[in-house]
């Protein structure tokens, strides 16, 4: 039986970013990125400070990515998380498990009390992942992502102090 695990971002992540750069996987993120934008994102992930970007692996196979990073939200220093599991692995609980694993990593780091996820209000699967991973829906807000595009997102929050 293959076990889901998280692995630090590496050069292998560039292939994951290319596989995630489809209209279906980027529908709620502003659409596919240019080649240069993918390379730039990969470089940012390799040098991320104040968090981690990780490959989600099932056995030896990369099935997506997940990460967390520091940000200010509502007057509080928090972590934000983002994730993407390849569609062929969807609906099997892998995204929720990866989210629980990344929350545990953020809790161990111990510099923030809350981990937030901000899926688009219309992204039913991503909102279900947050619910299944134990996050609490605390509201909705408008976000500019990508730059120049405003969208309504749900604000899901997990209390990391409960994990420690």
C-alpha positions as CSV (number, residue, x, y, z in Angstrom):
1,X,0.0,0.0,0.0
2,X,1.3,3.4,-0.9
3,X,1.5,6.0,1.8
4,X,0.9,9.7,1.2
5,X,3.9,11.9,2.2
6,X,5.2,15.4,1.8
7,X,8.7,16.0,0.4
8,X,10.6,19.3,0.3
9,X,10.3,21.2,-2.9
10,X,13.1,20.4,-5.4
11,X,13.8,20.5,-9.1
12,X,11.2,17.7,-9.5
13,X,8.6,20.4,-8.6
14,X,9.0,22.1,-12.0
15,X,7.4,19.1,-13.7
16,X,4.6,19.3,-11.2
17,X,4.0,22.9,-11.9
18,X,3.8,22.2,-15.6
19,X,1.3,19.4,-15.1
20,X,-0.8,21.7,-12.9
21,X,-0.8,24.5,-15.5
22,X,-4.0,23.4,-17.2
23,X,-7.3,25.3,-17.7
24,X,-9.0,22.8,-15.4
25,X,-6.5,23.1,-12.5
26,X,-6.1,26.9,-12.8
27,X,-9.8,27.7,-13.4
28,X,-10.2,29.4,-10.0
29,X,-6.6,30.9,-10.1
30,X,-6.8,33.1,-13.2
31,X,-6.0,30.5,-15.8
32,X,-2.8,28.9,-17.1
33,X,0.5,30.8,-16.6
34,X,3.2,31.6,-19.1
35,X,6.4,29.5,-19.2
36,X,8.3,32.3,-17.6
37,X,5.7,32.6,-14.8
38,X,6.1,28.9,-14.1
39,X,9.9,29.1,-13.9
40,X,9.6,32.2,-11.7
41,X,7.1,30.4,-9.4
42,X,9.4,27.4,-9.2
43,X,12.4,29.6,-8.2
44,X,10.2,31.3,-5.5
45,X,9.3,27.9,-4.1
46,X,12.9,26.8,-4.0
47,X,13.8,29.8,-1.9
48,X,10.6,30.2,0.2
49,X,11.3,31.7,3.6
50,X,8.8,31.7,6.4
51,X,7.1,28.5,5.3
52,X,7.5,25.5,3.0
53,X,6.5,24.4,-0.5
54,X,6.2,20.7,-0.7
55,X,5.6,17.9,-3.2
56,X,2.7,15.5,-2.4
57,X,3.9,12.0,-3.1
58,X,2.0,8.7,-3.2
59,X,4.7,6.1,-3.1
60,X,7.3,7.3,-5.6
61,X,4.8,9.3,-7.7
62,X,4.3,13.1,-7.3
63,X,0.6,13.7,-7.3
64,X,0.6,17.4,-6.6
65,X,1.9,20.2,-4.4
66,X,1.0,21.9,-1.1
67,X,2.6,24.6,1.0
68,X,2.2,27.2,3.7
69,X,3.7,30.7,4.1
70,X,3.5,33.6,6.4
71,X,1.1,36.5,5.9
72,X,-0.8,39.1,7.8
73,X,-4.6,38.6,7.8
74,X,-7.2,40.5,9.8
75,X,-4.5,42.1,12.0
76,X,-3.0,38.7,12.9
77,X,0.2,37.0,11.7
78,X,-1.0,33.7,10.2
79,X,0.0,31.1,7.8
80,X,-1.8,30.7,4.4
81,X,-1.9,27.4,2.6
82,X,-2.4,26.4,-1.0
83,X,-2.6,23.0,-2.7
84,X,-3.2,21.3,-6.0
85,X,-3.7,17.5,-6.5
86,X,-3.7,16.2,-10.1
87,X,-7.3,15.5,-11.2
88,X,-6.8,11.8,-11.7
89,X,-6.1,11.5,-7.9
90,X,-9.1,13.6,-6.9
91,X,-12.0,12.4,-4.8
92,X,-9.8,9.9,-2.8
93,X,-9.0,12.0,0.2
94,X,-5.4,12.8,-0.8
95,X,-5.9,16.6,-0.7
96,X,-7.4,16.6,2.7
97,X,-4.7,14.2,4.0
98,X,-2.0,16.5,2.5
99,X,-3.7,19.5,4.2
100,X,-3.6,17.7,7.6
101,X,0.1,16.8,7.1
102,X,1.0,20.4,6.1
103,X,-0.9,21.7,9.1
104,X,1.1,19.5,11.4
105,X,4.3,20.8,9.9
106,X,3.2,24.4,10.3
107,X,2.2,23.7,13.9
108,X,5.6,22.2,14.7
109,X,7.2,25.4,13.3
110,X,5.1,27.2,16.0
111,X,5.4,30.8,14.8
112,X,1.7,31.3,14.0
113,X,-1.5,30.2,15.7
114,X,-3.8,29.9,12.6
115,X,-3.5,28.3,9.2
116,X,-5.9,29.8,6.6
117,X,-7.0,28.6,3.2
118,X,-8.8,30.8,0.7
119,X,-10.5,28.7,-2.0
120,X,-12.8,30.5,-4.5
121,X,-16.4,30.4,-3.3
122,X,-17.4,28.4,-6.4
123,X,-14.6,25.8,-6.0
124,X,-16.7,23.1,-4.4
125,X,-14.0,20.5,-4.3
126,X,-11.4,22.7,-2.6
127,X,-14.0,23.9,-0.1
128,X,-14.9,20.3,0.7
129,X,-11.1,19.6,1.2
130,X,-10.9,22.3,3.8
131,X,-14.0,21.0,5.6
132,X,-12.8,17.4,5.6
133,X,-9.4,18.5,6.9
134,X,-11.0,20.1,9.9
135,X,-10.9,23.8,9.0
136,X,-13.6,26.1,10.1
137,X,-15.4,28.5,7.6
138,X,-15.0,32.0,9.1
139,X,-16.3,34.1,6.2
140,X,-15.7,35.3,2.7
141,X,-13.6,38.1,1.3
142,X,-12.4,39.6,-2.0
143,X,-8.9,38.8,-3.2
144,X,-6.8,40.1,-6.0
145,X,-5.3,37.0,-7.6
146,X,-3.7,37.0,-10.0
147,X,-2.9,40.7,-10.0
148,X,-5.7,42.6,-11.7
149,X,-8.3,39.9,-11.1
150,X,-10.7,40.2,-8.1
151,X,-12.5,37.1,-6.9
152,X,-14.6,36.1,-3.9
153,X,-13.0,33.4,-1.7
154,X,-14.0,31.6,1.4
155,X,-11.8,32.0,4.5
156,X,-11.2,28.7,6.1
157,X,-9.2,28.6,9.4
158,X,-7.5,25.9,11.4
159,X,-6.2,26.5,15.0
160,X,-2.7,25.1,14.9
161,X,-2.4,25.3,18.7
162,X,-4.9,22.5,18.9
163,X,-2.4,20.3,17.0
164,X,0.6,20.8,19.3
